Amino acid sequence: MVGFAKMGWRSSDNNKSSKTGDDINKMGILSFETAKIMSRLLCLYKSLSESEISNLKTEMKSGGVSYLNSKDEGFLLSLACAERLEDLDKTAAAVARLGHKCSDFGLNRFDLVYTDLKLGIIDFGKLEYGSKNNEKRVIKMEKLINATSGLYAALENLAELEVSERKMKQWKERKALGQLQKVNLDMFNQKIEQQRKQVRQFRENSLWNQTFDKSVGHMAQIVCIIYARICLVFGPYIPILPSLSLRNMRSSQQKEILKFQPENCLIEPIREQIISRSGPIPTTSKPTLVRFYSRKSLFFLCEDEGFGADKLAKNNRVFHAAGPLTVGGAGLALHYANVITLVEKYSNPSESVDLNSRENLYQMLPGNLKKTVRSKLSKNLKCMDEDESLAEGWRDALKQIMEWLAPMAHNTINWQLERNLEKTKFDIKPSVLLLQTLHYSDKEKTEAAIADILVGLSCICKCENRQWSES
């Protein structure tokens, strides 16, 4: 198979092909798809920085994740690793598709290079995360993404102006424009000419004017660096990942590897090869989807599985790993997140909660949760008639629950938005992980928490004489 050293990425930057050859090989309209792929790659790249990994450790110990999802850091770490690998696999498949348009053989068959990389054949010593050269590459890619995003917006504005231009020409032919409108038409012509000039400038500086070899070369290099970084960060805890040898590595790389060894690790390593489960996902729910013990498992392609969009995009296995006793497994993650955010909104004393708002919120609940809320609400409102100090207790309880429940709800909504907007957005900030959402949350615990905040909100509203009454 093709090795990393045979790929021509370095030489492609200084490739002095003929002008005609470069013009033929320029990205053109495919620059927008390429910019989105680049964005996803830079999201992954930035998510693996030391500060982001440290934030992940903090998030794993947060009240919502530890109570609703799992306290087993090894299990949570395996989910994080799995999701990053799945995202990388999908992005690498997209890079490989663009690689078919490259003249460089290594880029043209990037699928083979990526397979070699995952088999541990390619020397990881050449893939240094955060090096000066790679940081320059990342900055250059960010500039190309921003310019391409600007081009996209400029083309949309130009399209609107050209529609108006055609209408004005029709009016002119019908002699519907008077002397006053003629002045406005001249101003409009200047505006549309400026817009066309802006489009030309963006085209010159964006991916539109870049060759496939140069652009795909940047992305292919970053794909390999991200995979090496995943092996570095998660390798001490996930035995199936290729191990990184200190041989042939710079001293800076050796120090980086030692940071993630067990004695200096950010997260406690997994002591056993098979990950233990202490979260809400049952052991009977597709065990190969959350264990790293086989080339046939979720996150690695074996020789007979092949590489390509049809294989990688067949299903989102990490997403479907949530068992039936989880909120995500029951298909209620986004629904419950919306309920929680509404409670957060209505708990604001300045917010008016009318009868329709209250009824709409109540109707969002499934039957079993309605029953639980009615039962708890009946008891608590009766007690409040006898002891009004209970309202103050509910106010404190609601605040404490929302401190760990609301972030989970917001992360759930953000995770969905990031996936829905992926086709239209050029965003390079690190994305939310499923383990930070309600997707893997224990359904029974989540519903109990939602019932508590609804009852608390009802009691507070009654005490404050806001429009909120028992069904």
N, C-alpha and C positions, 0 to 999 in steps of 0.2 A: 504493500500500500504506500501511498505518497506520504512522506515524512514532513515534519514541520520545516526542516532546513531546505526542502525542495520547493517551498511555496513561493516565491518571488515577491513577497510583500515589500521587502526593503527596496529591491530593485525597481519595483513598480512605481515608487515615489519619484524616482529619477528617470523614469522611462521616457526616452526622447523619440517617441514614434512620430511618424509623419503627421502633418497637420490634418490631412485627409483621414488617416486612420483614427486619430483622436476624435474628429468630428463625428465619424460614423459610430464610434463607441461611446458617445456621450449619453447621459441618462435620460435627458428630456423629461417627458411626462411621468416616467417611472421614478423621478426624484421624490415625489410626494410619498409613495409607498416606502422608498428607501429611508426617508427622513423618519417615518414612524418606526421602522425597524431599528434605526440608530437610536431613537428615543428610548425604546424598550431596552436596548443594550446598555445605554448609559444609566437607566434606572437600576438595572441589575448591578452594574459596576459600582455605583455609589452606595447601594444597599449593603455592600460587603466591606465598607471601610471600617476601621477599628472603632470609630465613634458609633456607627450604626449597629455594629455587633454588640457593643456595650449597652446601647439603648434596648436592643433585643433582650439582653439578659435582664434588664430592669423591668421590661414589659412582661416577661415570663413570670416574674414574681409579683406582678400587680394583683390587686384584690380580685378583679373580674376574671382574669385568665386563670389564676390559681384555684379559685373557688368553682367557677363554672366549667372550665375546660379540663385542667389537670395540674397537679402539683409535681408531676414527674418531669423534671427538666429534660431528661434524656428523650422522652416521648415527644415533648414539645419541640426539641431541637431537631428531631428526625422529621417532623412535619415542616419546619422552616426550611431545612435542607431539601426536602422533597419538592416543595413548591418552587424554590429557586431553581432547582435542576429542571423541573418541568417547564418553567418559563424559558430557561436557557435552551432547552431542546427545541421548543417551538420556534424561538428566534433564530437558532442555528439552521433550522430547516428553511426558514425564509431567506437567510443569507445564502444558503446553498442553491436555492432557486435562482437568485440573482446571479450567482456565480457561473451559471450556465451561459451567461452572456459575456463572460470575460475571456480574453485571449490567453491569459496565464493558466497553465494546466492545473497548478495547485488550487487556484481559485475556482476553475471550471469544475473540478471534482472535490469541492470542499466537503462533500458528504463523506468521502473516504478519509480525509484528514481528520474530521471530527470523530469518526469511528476510531481511528488510531489513537486520538487523544483520550477517549474514554476507556480504551483498552490499556492505557498507560505506556504506549509505545513511544510517544513523542517526549522529548526531554523537557521537563517542566522548568529546568534551570534558566531557559530563555524567556520565561513568561513571568516577569517580575511586576507584580501589582504595585502601582504608585511610583514607579520609576520616573525620572525626568522625561524620558522619551515618550512614555505612555501617557503621562499627564499632558504633555504637549499635544499628543494625538487626541486625547479626550477634549481638550480646549478647542482644537480645530474642528472636531466633530460637532461640538456645541454651537460653534459659529455657523457651520453649514446647516445645522438644524434650524437655527434662528432665522437665517437668511431664506431657507426654503419655506419656513412658516410665514415669513413676510411676503414671499412670492405668492403663496396660496391666498393670503388675504388680499394682496394687491390685484390678483387675477379675478377674485370675486367682485371687488369694487369696480374693476374695469368692465366686467361683464354687465353689471348693473348700468354703468354709464353708457355702454354701447347700445343697450336696449332703449335708453332714453334718447340716444343720438338718432336711432332709426325712427323713433316716433317724431322727433323734431323735423327730420328730413321729410317725412310724410306730410306734416303740417305745412312745411315750407312749399312743397309741391302744390298743395291745395291753396296756397296763398293765405293761409290762416294766421300767419305771423304779422303783426303790425310793426311799426317803427320801434316801439318800446321793447317788444320781444326780440328784435334783431340784435339789440345791445346785449340782452341776456344770452342769446345764442352764441355771440362772439366770446363771452366769458365762459360759457359751457365748453366751447371748442378748446379754449386754453386749458381748462381743467382736465379734459379728457386726454389732451396731449401730454400734460404733466404726469397723468396716471400711466400712460403708455411708457413714458420715459422711466418712471419708477419701476415698472415691470421689467424693462430691459436691464436696469441696474441690479435688481434682485436675481434675475436669471444669470447674470454674469458672475455673481458672488455666491450663488447657491449650488445645491447638488445638481440642478438642471444642467449646468455647464461642466460638471465633473465626469470623468470617464468611469466606466463600470469597474475597470481594474483597480483604479485608485480608491474608489469609494468602498467597494467590496473588500479590498485589501485591508482598509482601516477596520472594517467590521469583523472580518475574519480574525484579525489579530486580537481584537477585544474579546471575541467569543472565547478564544483559547485562554486568554488571561483570566477571564471570569471563571472558567472551569477550574483552572489551576488554583484560583483564590478559594473557590468552594472546597476543593480538596484540602487546602491549607487550614481553613477555618473549621471545617466539620470533620476532617480526616481523623483526628484523635478520638472522635466519638462514634464515627460511622465506619466500621472496619472494611466495608466493601469498596469504599472509595480508594483510588490509587494512592499509594503512599508517596510522600515527597522525600527524596533523598537529599542530604546536604552536599553530596558530591556535585561538582561542577556548578555550584551556586556561589554568588557573590556573598560577602560577609553580611551585607544589609539584608539579603534574602534569608540567610541562616538565622539572623537575629529575629526576623519576622516569624519564621517557623517556630522558634523556641518560645515565642510569646503565647502560642496556641497549644503548647504541650501541656499535659496534665498538671505539672507543678505550677504553671503560670497561666492556666486556662481561665477564660472568662466565664465558662459554664462547666459544671462538674461533668467529667467524661462518663460515658456509658461503660460500665464495668463488664457487661456481658455482650457477646456478639449480637444476640437477639434482644431487641428492645422490649423492656417490660412495659405493661400497660396499667396505669392506675387512673386513667381518665375515664370519661363517660363512654368512650368507644368500646364496645364489647369485643371480647377475644374471638367471637364467632363471626364477626363482620369482616370478611375478606382479609385474612391475616397478612397476605403478601402485599397488601397495599400500604402497610405501615411498618414493615420489617425489611431491613437491609441484609438479606442473607443469600441472595441468589441472583445470578445474571438474568434470570427470568422474572425478577421482581419488578416492582413498579418503575424504578428510576433508571434502569439500565437496559440498553438494547443488546441482545445477543446476536450472533452471526446470522441466524435464520430469520430474525425479525426485520432486518433491513433498516433503512433510514429514509425518512421523507415525510412530507406533510400528511399523507394519508395514514401513516402509522402513528405519528406523533399527535395528530389532532383528532384521532379516533374518539377519544373521550378524555375528559379532565379527571384523571384518576385520583389526584390529591383531593379534589373537590368532592368526588363521590366516595371517598374513604370514610366519611361521616356515617356512623351507624344509625339505625332506626330510633335509638333512644336519645339522639342528639337533636338539637333545634334544626340544624342544617339537614340532617337525614330525614326529618319530617317536612322539609320544605318551608319552614316558618321563620328562617333567620331574618330576612328583609322585613317581613311582616311584623315580627316582634320588635325589630329595631325602630320601625316607624311608630309603634305604640309607645315605646320608651321615650322617644324624642318628643312626642306630643305631651306626655306627662311632664317631661322636663320643661316644656314651654308653658303649660298650664300652671305649673307650680310657682311660677313667677307671680308675686302678689299684684303686680300692675296689670297682669293679663286678665282680661274678661273671659269668663267661661260660661257661655250661654247654653241653653238647653239643647240646641242642635249640635253644638260642639261636643257636649258630653255624650249625647246619644250616638253620634258618629264614632266616637272613641270606644264606647261600649260595644257597638256592633262590629268593631274590628276584631273582637275577641272570639276565639273558638268556643264551642258549647261548654266544654269541661272547665275552661277558665272563667266563663261567665258565672257558672254555678259556684265556683270557689269564691269569686269576688262578692257575689250576693250573700253568701253565707257569712263571710268575714265582716262585710259591711253592716249587715243586720245586727251582729253582736256588738260591734264597736260603736255604732251610732247610738245604740241603746245605753251602752256604758257611758258615753259622752254626756247624755242627758243627766246622768247622776254625778259625773265628775268631769268638769270642763278642762281640767289640767291635762287630760289625756291628749287633747289636741296639740299641746306643746310637745308632748312625747312623740307624737306622730310626725311633727315637723322635724324634730331631730333625727328620727329614724329614716324619714324620706330623704333628708340631706345625706345621711351616711350611705344609704343604699345607692343613691344616684351618683355618688362620687366614684364608685367602681362599675356601676351598670351602664351609665350614660356613655363613657368612652367606648365600651364594647359596641353599643348601638351605633355610635358615630362611625366607628371603624367598619362596621358591617355595611353601612350605607356608602362609605367612601370606597370600599372594596368593589362594590357593585358599580359605582359610578366610573371608577378607573377602567373597568372592563368594558362598560358600555361606550365610554368616550374614547377608547383606544384607537378606533378607526378614524377619528376626526381631530385628535389632539396630539401635539408634539411636546409632551411633558417629560422632563428628565429627573424629577425628584423621586426618591425611593418610594415604592408602592407599599400598601398595607398587606400584611400576611394574613392568611385565613386563621391562624392561631390567635390573632388579635381580635377576631370577630366573634359573633355568636354562633358561627357555623358549627363548631365542634362542642358547643356548650351543652351541658346536661339539661335535657328538656324539662325534667321535673323541677330542678333547682331554679331554672330560668322562669318558669311559669309561677313558681312560688314567690319569686322576687317581684315579678310584674303584678301579681295579685296584691302584694304588700304595698307597692307604691301607688296603686289605684285606690286602695282603701285609705292610705295615708292622705292622698290628695283629696279624697271625699271628705274626710274628717276636718282637714285644714280649711277647705272651702266652706263647710258648714259653719265652722267657728268664725270665719271672716265674713260670713253672710254673703258669700258669692253664690252665684246661681249654680248649685250643684246639689242634687237631692237623690235619695235612694230610688231605685227602680221599683 
